[in-house]
Every structure is written in structure tokens, then in C-alpha cells.
Amino acid sequence: MGYQQGLSGLSASSNDLDVIGNNIANANTDGFKQSTAQFADLYANTIATSVNNQIGIGTQLAGVQQDFTQGTFTTTGQALNVAINGTGFYQMSNNGALTYSRNGVFQLDKNGFITNAQGLQLMGYAANANGVINSAQTVPIQVPTTNIAPVATQSITAQLNLNSQDTTPTVTPFSSTNSQTYNYSTSIQTYDSLGGSQQINMYFVKTAANSWNVYAGPASGTISQVGTVGFSTAGALSSTTATAPATTPTTGELAFQVPNSDGSGSPQTLTLNMNGTTQYGGADGVNNLNQDGYPTGELSNFSIGADGTISGTYSNGKTQALGQIVLANFNNPNGLQDLGGNEYSETSASGVPQISAPGSTNHGTLTGGAVENSNVDLTSQLVDLITAQRNYQANAQTIKTQQTVDETLINL
């Protein structure tokens, strides 16, 4: 009888239409992966039937296979839009239950956790207060809202040129308020352990050929001599002699102390590194002047690198790692259970998740400020839709034909 075959064909075609319709419906769903219905034939299970005389009794849905090929990217410019370039899934936490997703549209919740539209938390490696990533375990990634800690200045690097043709000042008692008592001066902003700032002024007085006195101190405090520097006949820095209580850690360096009054460590030791300073017959000036401290800073924005590192940029100009997104790979992605909402769960068929940083081993990389589009090919889906429709009509015709045969027998 053709009813059994026809009915199974109608059911199979209906399932095929459902799968195709679901693909078309999700053509604009970020991170969606299209599916294909797979079918298998049916035969009656009888021992007596000869192999050469077996007649099939229809078809059945063998499975729905997902296509995990890469979707195209759309650049959004949003810091928390991330696309996976290659293999892997984001690991998400649903109150401790882990799921996996390709949808990289995230946002911050009120507590600073990175979440998706369903409120699931993105998992990754945490960073400590110094920006060091801890890859021992994955945790929900939380963007810190606290200020970055300040760093006290320890070293001032000053690479200058002191004019060899300068003459010794005619007024010999040094005074920072009298420019006739020194040949050149410069200044730089430094920071203490609490992020407080103060300006350090430096003065250079030529005392003889190839010999200069160096004075330094806070702009609001006492300026005193910290040492003497000497130059070779070729104009290179050749010696440094500290004036107590200043010291000379190594040649080219003068260490001195300045007071602080804001509750930070006081006195604060600053090392003036003059290596690279020259004495040529040119104008007095600075070639390089910087220091290694910085004040506290507030988080201004952040970005996500190809390796998943979330880098925060602070108002003081510093950049620090805030955490790292991880990716999970599976030996058999088609063994994952589709939970809806672009979420999958691990099963025995998928194998255990292989967690690692993006870009390592066989894990893909990340593209920040972009989303992965659905990989549904609408053109092919519409063609498949026509094919499924014709299959449905053909199976309906099988039932209609069998009905006509039955009516002929009844009318005999």
C-alpha cells in the first residue's frame, strides 16, 4: 500500500520545510548557523523477506545537521561586539551552568559583568590589579570600575645638550629666582605614591671647561645642589659626583630626596639619569625628558584584541589588561545540543570542551568591534524551499494515486 510511503514522505517533507523555514527566519540572527535535514529510508523488519524482494515503507528524519562554517563580519565599532574568526565558541555561565555560543553581542550589566542579551555571563581569565592574567581557571569576566592605582616616580630621565660655549655666570651665589646665576634650566612633573604631583626644577651651572653643577628640587620647596657632572673633550658625559646628601648610584645618575606633605611616603627618592647628555657647541636644550610615575586614572574605554585580551584605557593615558576571553572547541560540534537563543550545551556526543585563549592551538581569533552574521545563504535556501515543496506535492500525489486504485477495486 502506498499510504505508508506517502505519509512518511509528507512527514519528511514537512520536517524539511520546517528546517528551511527556520534557516530563513534566522537569516539576520547574529552568530546563527544554518541546518540541513538528513533523511534515511525505512524497510520492514522481517526475517522471511527475500533480500531481492524488499520494498521500502518510506522515509524518516535521521537528524538535523548544523553547518558551523564561518559567517561574514559586520563592523559595528562597539567595544563589546566581538566576532570569532575560525573555530570555537564563547563559554557562558547561566548561574553556574555552562553553555556555549557564537553570538558575540555583549554588554555590561550593573555590576560590571559582561553578559549577552539573555543575561548569561561571558567566561574568561581574570586579571589582577596589576593587569596580570590568571589562566588557571575560567570565571565570569567583570570589568573593574575602580581607579587604576598610581605609581610613584622613581627615575627622571634627562638627555640634554649643555652648550660647551656657555660661559661661567658672572653672579656666583646660586639662586633659582635669578637667571644670571645659572646657564640652563628645565622642569618635569613627578608623582608620589598617592598620585599627588609636584614640579621638579633642574638647573645647570657651568663652573669650568667640561664641568657643570647640577641643582634640583621641588618648585615649591628648596632647590639645592645634587652634584657635578663632567664631560670628555669629545662632549660625552664622563663623570658624576654627588653632593651630600645626594648619592651617585651609577655613573650618569644622581639620587636626591624631595619632601611630600599629602600623606604619601616622605621623603621621596628621585634618581636623575643624565646618561646620553652631551656637551656640544650648540644651544642648551632637551633631547629627551620623561619620568616613570603616573597618577591614578579612571577607566575611559576598553578594546578587545585578537587573543581575547580586554585592554582598558584610563584617563591618565595608561593601558592595562582587564581580563581575557576564552574559546571552547569540541571534537564534534554537531553533537552539541541546541538550546535556542544561540546557546548550545555539551553532550557525550560532542565531547568535552577544550578551553584555551583565542589564537592558540586550533582555536580561532577574535575581531573586536564586529559581529559574525548568520551563515544562512538565502539563495540556496529558497531553491531548497521549492524542492521541498515539490517533494511534498509528489508525496501527496502518491496518496492520491493509491486512493484512486482503492476506489477502482471497491467498484469491481
N, C-alpha and C positions, 0 to 999 in steps of 0.2 A: 504493500500500500504506500502511495506517495505522500500520505498525510504526515507521517513521521518525519520524513526527509524535508518536506516543505516547511513544517512548523519549526524544525531546528534551524533551517535556513533563514526563516523570518526572524527568529530569536537572535541568530548570529549577526544578521544584517542590522537589526535594531541595536545590538551592542556596538557594532562598528560605527553606526551613526552617532551613538552616544559619545564614543571616544573622539570622533572627528569634531562633533559639536563642542565638546569640552575644550579641545585644542583651539578652535576658532574663538570661543568665548574668552580664552586666556591669551589671545594674541598680543594684548597690551599689558599683561601681568609681568612685572619685573621679576626676572630670575626663573620664570616658568619654563618647564621642559615638556615638549610635546610627547604624546604617547601614540603607540600603534597597537591595535587589537590583533592578537595572534590566535589562529583557529586550528583545530585538529579534527580529523574525521572520526566517525563513530561506526563500530561494527558490532553486530550481535555476538554475545559471548556464548557460543555453543560448541561443544566438542565435536558433535556429529557432522557439522557442516564441512563440506569439502573446501579445501583452500581455493580451488579454481572456481567455485560457485558462490563465493562470499559476495553478498550485496550489502553495501553500506546503508546505515539507517540514519544518516545525516551528519551534522557537524556540531561542534561545541566550542565555546570560548576557552582556549588553552591558557591565555594570560594576556595581560596588558603590559607591554614593554615600553619603558620611557627612554627617550633619546636625550642623553646628557651632553650632547655636543655644545660647543661654545655659542652663546648668543652675541649679538653685536652690542657695542657700548654706546651709551648716550652721555655726553659730558654735561654735568649739571652745575659744577662749581661749588656744590655743597660739601662742606668738610666731612660730614658723616654719611655721604653716599660713597659706597665702595663696591667695586666690581672685581670678581675673581677672573683672572686671565689664566686659564688652564684648569687643571683638576682640583677638586677639593670642595668642602662645604664649611660654612660657618658653624661653629658649635654654639648652641643657645641653651640657656638654662630656664626652665619653667618650674620655679620653686624647687630647684634641685634636680628635677627630671631633665635629662639632656636630650635635645633634638638637634636636627641639622638642616641647614637651609642654604640656598644660593642667592636669596634676595638680600642685597646689601644696602637697603634703605633703612638707615638708623637715625635715632635722635637721642637726646639726653633726657632722662626723667628728672624729677625734682630733687633726687638725691645724687645726681651726677653719674648714674649708671647709663651705659649705652644700651638702648633697647630697640626692638623692632616695633612695628605697628600693633602687634598683639601684646606688647609689654614684656616679651621674653628678653632676658639679659644676654648680651654678647659675651662670650667667654674668651679668655686670653691669658697672657702672662702679666703679672703686676710689676710695677716699678716702685722702688723705694724713694725716699725723699731726695736722694741724690741722683735719681734717674737711672739707677742700675736695675736691669730687667732680671726677674727671678723666674727661670724656666723650669723650676722643679715641679710645678703643678699649675693647672688652669683654674682661674677664678673669674667671677663676673668683673668685667673691666669698669672701673669707676674713675672718672676724670676728677682730679682733686680741685677743690675750689679755694684752697688756702694759698697764701702768697708764697712765692719761692723765697727761700732763706737767703739773706745777704751773705757776702763773703768779704772779709776784711782784707784790705790792701796789705800785701807783704813786700812787693817789689815794684819799684818805679824804674822803667827802662827809659834812659835819656841818651839818644845818639845825636850829638851836636857837632857843629863846627865852630871852634873858637878861633877867631881871626889872629893869625900869627903876627900881623902888622899892627895889632892894637898896642897902645902904649899904656904904661902903668898910670893909674889915676893920680891926678895931682893932689887930690884930697885923700890922705892916707887913713884916718879913722873911719871904718866901715859903718854905713848906715843904710838900711833898706829904704829909707824915705828920701835919700839923697843920691840921685843917679850919677853924680860926679864921683862917687866912691866905688863904683863897680863898672865893669865893661859890658856885661850882658846879664839878662835875667829872663826866666821863664817860669811857668806855673802849671800845676795839674791838680785835678780834683781826686781826692782819695776817700776811702770808706773805712769805717770801723766795723767791729763785729756785730753791731746792731743796725748797720746800714746807714748810720749817720755820716755825713760828708763834711769835709773841710778842705780848703785850698792849701796846697803846699807850694810855697815860693822857693825858687832856687836862684842864687846869684853867683856870678863868676867874676873873679878879680884877678887880673894879670899882675903878678908880683915881680917877674923877671922873665928873661927869654926861656920859653918852653916850660914855665911854671905858673900854675894858677891856684888861687884859693877858692874853695867851694863853701858857700853858706846856704843853709836850708832851714826851714821851719814853717809852722802854720801862719797863714796870712793874718790871723787874729791873735797871734802869740809872739813869742820871742824867736828872732832869727839869729842863729849862731853859726860859727864856723864848724863844719863837719870834717874837713880835711883839705889836702892839697893833691893836685894831680900834675903829673909831669909828662912831657911829650918828647919823642925822639926827634932827631934832626930831619927825619922824613915825615914828621907830622903825625905819627901814630902814638896812641896812648901807651905810655911805658911804665908808669908807676902811680900808685895811690897811697897816700899816707893819711891815716885818720887823725883827727884832733879829738882827744878825750872830751867827753865820754863816748864819742862815736868810735866805731871799730871798722876794720877792713876785713870782711870775710874772705875775699879773694881779690887778686889784682883787678882793678877796674870797678870795685864795689866799695861803697861807704854806707855803713849801717848807723842810723841815728834814731832817736825816740822823740815822739810827739805826745803831748797830753790829750786826753779825751775827757769830756765832762758830762756825757749823756748816759752814763751807766755802763758803757762798754769797757772792755779791758783797757786799763791805762797804767803806765804809758804804752803806746803802740809803737812797735819797732818797724821802721821802714828801711828798706835797702835800696839805695840809689845805685843802679847798674849803669855805668857810663862806658862799658865796652863798646867799641865802634865809634867813639867820639874822636874827632880829628882836630888838628891844628894846622889848617892850611891858610894860605894868603887869600882868603875870601871872606865874605860877610859872615858875622856871627849869626847863627840860626839853628833851627831844629830840623833834623832829618827824620827822626822818629821819637815820639814821646807817648808812652802809654803806661798803664798800671794794671795789676791783676785782680783788683777787687771790683765789687759791684753792689748796688743797693738791693733792697727787696723789690719784688715785682709782682704785679697781678697778671693772671692769665688773660691774654688778649685774644688769641685764636690758636687753633691746632690743625695739623695736617697728618695724613696717613701715608706712609711710604710703601714702596713695593714689597718690603719684607714684613709689613704689618705694623711697624713701629709707629705709635701715635706720638708725635712731637709737638709739645706745647711751646708757643712763643709768648714771652712775657713782656710787660711794659718796660722793663729795664733792658730790653734788647737780647736777653738770654733765651736760649732754646734748650729744652730738656725733655727726655723721654718720659711719657706718662704711662706707658703700657705697650703691649704688643698683641695684636690679633693673631690667633692661630687658625689653622685649617685642619680639617679631618678628611682623610681619604679612606675608601673602602675597597676591598678586593672585588666586590660585586655590588656596585651601586644599584643595580636593578633588583637587588634583594632587599632594599630599604622599603619600609612601609610608609606610604604616603598618608600623612595625617591631615592634609588640607592646610590652607594658609601658607603655602610654600614651605611647609615643615615636613621632615622625614624622621623616622625613628629607626634605630638599629634593630636588626633581627639576626637570627642564626644564619640565615641565607646571605646576608650582606657581609658578615664577618665583623670583627671588632674594629672600631675607628683607630686610624693611625694618625696621631696628633703631632703636628710639627709646625714650625714657623713657615710662613709663605716663602717660596723660593728654595726651600731645602728639599733634598732627595727628589721625589716625584710630585711634590706639592706645587700648585700654581702660585703666581704672584698676584699682588693686589694693585689696583689702579684707583687712587683716591679722587674724589670729585666726579665720579661717574657711576652709572648703574648698568647692569647687564640686562639687556632686553630679553623678552621671550624669544625662544628659538623656533617658534611656530612659523612655518612657511605657508602663508595664506594661499598662494597659488596652488601648491601641491595639495593642500587640504581641500580646496574647492573641487579639484579634479577627483580626489578620493571621495568627496561627498556625492558627486554624480555617479561614481562607480558603485558606491554603497546603495544608492537609491535604485539603480538598475538591478542590483542583486536582490534587493527587497521585492521589487516588482516581479522578477523572474521566479522567485520562490513562491510568491503569491499565485503566479500562473501555474506552478506545479500543483498546488492545492486545487485550483480551479479545474485543471485538466482531470485530476483524479475524481473530482466531483462529477464531471461530465461522464466519465467512464462508469462510475457507480450508478448514475441515473439510467444509462443505457442497459446495464444489467437488470436493474429493477423493472424496466419496461418490457423485458423479454416475455 
